Amino acid sequence: MEDPLYQLAPDGTCLIETLGYRPAEGCRYLDLHLSRPHHSALVIGFAIQMNAICDQLMAVRSDTPLRCRLTLSQAGQVAMKTTPFALGTRSWLVAIAPMRLASDDPWLRHKTTQRRLYDTMRAFCRVFFASISSALANAPSGW
């Protein structure tokens, strides 16, 4: 039986898996990064060939750290994009978004290209943190 979520997936919906590659280690936490898209594909009803995913991940080679973004289409097509990844310490800014999530939203259980809510909240945070940075930069001395 086909999952109702598959029927709701707009054309072009893909599963996403993002992982790090380090020259001395390869793809980090590979087992975990293989299990998530496998589980989601089974639940949602996407075609999946784990060999194709493994082949893509095992083919990654670089002398520098990479951020790898693997996508799996509804038909089971696998694609990989890599970008340089700068290691080091970064400061993280954290905000609690004013929007409540619907616990019954099935798309929140799977990492897919259905990211409207995620993109909306990232845009909110960019504006929010920019306004805080501006306020702090313009604050009177000793404030």
C-alpha positions in Angstrom: 0.0 0.0 0.0 1.3 3.4 -0.9 1.8 5.8 1.9 -0.5 8.9 1.9 2.6 11.1 2.4 4.0 9.9 -1.0 0.7 11.0 -2.6 1.1 14.4 -1.0 4.7 14.9 -2.1 4.8 17.6 -4.8 6.7 16.8 -7.9 10.4 17.3 -7.4 10.4 16.4 -3.7 13.6 14.8 -2.6 15.1 13.4 0.5 18.2 15.2 1.8 21.1 13.9 3.7 24.0 16.3 4.7 27.2 15.0 6.0 30.8 16.0 6.6 33.9 14.5 4.8 37.4 14.8 6.3 40.4 13.6 4.3 41.7 11.4 7.1 38.3 9.9 8.0 36.1 9.9 4.9 32.4 10.5 5.4 31.8 10.8 9.1 29.1 8.8 10.9 28.4 6.9 7.7 26.1 4.3 9.2 23.8 7.0 10.7 23.8 9.0 7.4 22.8 5.8 5.5 20.0 4.8 7.9 18.1 8.1 7.8 17.4 8.3 4.1 16.8 4.5 4.0 14.2 4.8 6.8 12.5 7.9 5.3 12.4 6.3 1.8 10.7 3.3 3.1 8.2 5.3 5.2 7.3 7.8 2.5 7.4 5.3 -0.4 10.4 6.6 -2.4 12.4 4.2 -4.5 15.8 3.6 -3.0 18.9 1.7 -4.0 21.3 1.7 -1.1 24.2 0.6 -3.5 23.8 3.8 -5.5 23.9 5.9 -2.3 27.0 4.0 -1.0 28.7 4.4 -4.4 28.2 8.2 -4.3 29.5 8.5 -0.8 32.5 6.2 -1.3 33.5 8.1 -4.4 34.0 11.4 -2.5 37.7 12.3 -2.5 39.3 15.6 -1.4 42.4 16.9 0.3 40.3 19.3 2.2 37.1 18.9 4.4 33.8 19.0 2.5 30.2 19.4 3.2 28.3 16.8 1.2 24.6 17.1 0.3 23.1 13.9 -1.0 19.6 14.0 -2.5 17.3 11.1 -3.4 14.4 11.7 -5.8 11.1 10.0 -5.6 12.2 7.7 -8.4 15.4 6.8 -6.6 17.8 8.9 -8.4 20.8 9.9 -6.3 22.8 13.2 -6.6 25.6 14.6 -4.6 26.9 18.1 -4.3 30.0 19.0 -2.3 31.3 22.3 -1.1 34.4 23.2 0.9 33.8 23.1 4.7 36.0 25.3 7.0 36.7 23.5 10.2 37.2 25.4 13.4 35.2 26.9 16.1 32.2 28.9 15.2 29.8 30.9 17.4 26.2 29.7 17.2 23.3 32.0 17.7 20.2 30.5 19.0 16.7 31.8 18.9 13.3 30.4 19.9 11.0 31.0 16.9 7.6 32.6 17.6 5.9 29.9 15.5 4.6 26.7 16.9 5.1 23.5 14.9 2.2 21.1 14.3 3.1 17.8 15.8 1.0 16.0 13.3 2.9 17.4 10.3 4.4 14.3 8.7 7.0 16.3 6.8 8.7 17.3 10.0 9.7 13.7 10.6 11.8 13.5 7.4 14.6 15.7 5.9 13.2 16.6 2.5 13.1 19.5 0.1 9.7 20.4 1.6 11.4 23.1 3.7 9.0 26.0 3.6 8.7 26.3 7.4 12.5 25.8 7.9 13.3 28.5 5.2 10.7 30.9 6.8 12.2 30.5 10.2 15.8 30.9 8.9 14.7 34.2 7.2 13.1 35.3 10.4 16.3 34.6 12.4 18.5 36.4 9.9 16.4 39.6 10.3 16.1 39.1 14.1 19.8 38.7 14.6 20.7 41.5 12.2 18.4 43.9 14.2 20.1 42.8 17.5 23.6 43.3 16.0 22.6 46.7 14.8 21.1 47.7 18.1 24.2 46.5 20.0 26.5 48.3 17.5 24.6 51.6 18.0 24.1 51.2 21.8 25.6 54.0 24.0 28.8 53.1 25.7 28.2 51.3 29.0 24.7 50.2 28.0 
